[in-house]
Amino acid sequence: MNKKLKKEYEQLEKEFFLAKEVIKLRKEQNITQAELAKKVGTSQPAIARLE
């Protein structure tokens, strides 16, 4: 795997990990995307894009 591709893959891996953690924690707290958005000061569509 060339260096550029490896770097891009590693970045995507981090993003997917973050998204999975957000989903997991949100569900553990039993809150909606809209409720999470309000708590962190963003919009529900922004949370949806992240997830």
C-alpha distances in whole Angstrom, upper triangle without the diagonal:
4,7,8,7,6,10,11,10,12,15,15,15,18,20,20,21,24,25,25,27,30,30,31,33,35,36,37,40,41,40,39,37,40,41,38,38,41,41,38,40,37,38,37,35,33,32,32,29,27,28
4,6,5,6,9,10,11,12,14,16,16,19,20,21,22,25,26,27,29,31,32,33,35,36,38,39,41,42,41,40,38,40,42,39,38,42,41,38,39,37,38,37,35,33,33,32,29,28,29
4,6,5,6,9,10,10,12,14,15,17,19,20,21,23,25,26,27,29,30,32,33,35,36,37,39,41,40,39,36,39,40,37,36,39,39,35,37,35,36,36,34,31,31,31,28,26,27
4,5,5,6,9,10,11,12,14,16,17,19,20,21,23,25,26,27,29,30,32,33,35,36,38,39,38,37,34,37,38,35,34,37,37,33,34,32,33,33,31,28,29,28,25,24,25
4,5,5,6,9,10,11,12,14,15,16,18,20,21,22,24,26,27,28,30,32,33,34,36,37,37,35,32,35,37,33,33,36,36,33,34,32,32,32,29,27,27,27,24,22,23
4,5,5,6,9,10,10,12,14,15,16,19,20,21,23,25,26,27,29,30,32,33,35,36,36,35,32,35,36,33,32,36,35,32,34,32,32,32,30,27,27,27,24,22,23
4,5,5,6,9,10,11,13,14,15,17,19,20,21,23,25,26,27,29,31,32,33,35,34,33,30,33,34,31,30,33,33,29,31,29,30,30,28,25,25,25,22,20,22
4,5,5,6,9,10,11,12,14,16,17,18,20,21,23,24,26,27,29,30,32,33,32,31,28,30,32,29,28,31,31,28,29,27,27,27,25,22,23,22,19,18,19
4,5,5,6,9,10,10,12,14,15,16,18,20,21,22,24,26,27,28,30,31,31,30,27,30,31,28,28,31,31,28,30,28,28,27,25,23,22,22,19,17,18
4,5,5,6,9,10,11,13,14,15,17,19,20,21,23,24,26,27,29,30,30,29,27,30,30,27,27,30,29,26,28,27,27,27,25,23,22,22,20,17,18
4,5,5,6,9,10,11,13,14,16,17,19,20,21,23,25,26,27,29,28,27,24,27,28,24,24,27,27,23,25,23,24,24,22,19,19,20,17,14,16
4,5,5,6,8,10,10,12,14,15,17,18,20,21,23,24,26,27,26,25,22,25,26,23,23,26,26,23,25,22,23,22,20,18,17,17,14,12,13
4,5,5,6,9,10,11,12,14,16,16,18,20,21,22,24,26,25,25,22,26,26,23,23,27,26,23,26,24,24,23,22,20,18,18,16,14,14
4,6,5,6,9,10,11,12,14,15,16,18,20,21,23,24,24,23,21,24,24,21,21,24,23,20,23,21,22,22,21,18,17,17,15,12,13
4,5,5,6,9,10,11,12,14,15,16,18,20,21,22,21,21,18,21,22,18,18,22,21,18,20,18,19,18,17,14,13,14,12,9,10
4,5,5,6,9,10,11,12,14,15,17,18,20,21,20,20,17,21,22,18,19,22,22,20,22,20,20,19,17,15,14,13,12,9,9
4,5,5,6,9,10,10,12,14,15,16,18,20,20,20,18,21,21,18,19,22,21,19,22,20,21,20,19,17,15,15,14,11,10
4,5,5,6,9,10,11,12,14,15,17,18,17,17,15,18,18,15,16,19,18,15,18,17,18,17,17,14,12,13,12,8,9
4,5,5,6,9,10,11,12,14,16,16,16,15,13,16,17,13,14,18,17,15,17,16,16,14,14,12,9,10,9,6,5
4,6,5,6,9,10,11,12,14,15,15,15,14,17,18,15,16,20,18,17,20,18,19,17,17,15,12,12,12,9,7
4,5,5,6,8,10,10,12,14,14,15,14,17,16,13,15,18,16,15,18,18,18,17,18,16,12,13,14,11,9
4,6,5,6,8,10,11,12,11,12,10,13,13,10,11,14,13,12,15,14,15,13,14,12,9,10,11,8,7
4,6,5,6,9,10,10,10,10,9,13,13,10,12,16,15,14,17,16,16,13,14,13,9,10,12,9,6
4,6,5,6,9,10,11,12,12,15,15,12,15,18,16,16,19,19,19,16,18,17,13,14,15,13,10
4,5,5,6,9,9,11,11,14,13,10,13,15,13,13,17,17,18,16,18,16,13,14,16,13,11
4,5,5,6,6,7,8,11,9,7,11,13,11,12,15,15,15,13,15,14,10,12,14,12,10
4,5,5,6,8,9,13,11,10,14,16,14,16,18,18,18,15,17,17,13,13,16,15,12
4,5,8,11,13,15,13,12,16,17,15,17,20,20,20,18,20,20,16,17,19,17,15
4,6,9,11,13,10,10,13,14,12,14,17,18,18,16,19,19,15,17,19,17,15
4,7,10,12,10,10,14,14,13,16,18,18,18,15,18,18,15,16,19,18,15
4,7,8,6,7,10,11,10,13,15,15,14,12,15,15,12,13,17,16,14
4,5,5,6,9,10,11,13,14,13,12,9,12,13,10,10,14,14,12
4,5,5,6,9,10,11,12,10,9,6,8,9,6,7,10,10,9
4,5,5,6,9,10,10,9,7,5,8,10,8,9,12,13,13
4,5,5,6,9,10,10,9,8,12,12,10,12,15,15,14
4,5,5,6,8,8,9,8,11,10,8,10,13,12,12
4,5,5,6,5,5,5,9,8,6,9,12,11,12
4,6,5,6,7,8,11,11,10,13,15,15,16
4,6,8,10,11,14,13,11,15,17,15,16
4,6,9,10,13,11,10,13,15,13,14
4,7,10,12,10,11,14,15,14,16
4,7,9,7,8,11,12,11,14
4,5,5,7,9,10,11,13
4,5,5,6,9,10,11
4,5,5,6,9,10
4,5,5,6,9
4,5,5,6
4,5,5
4,5
4
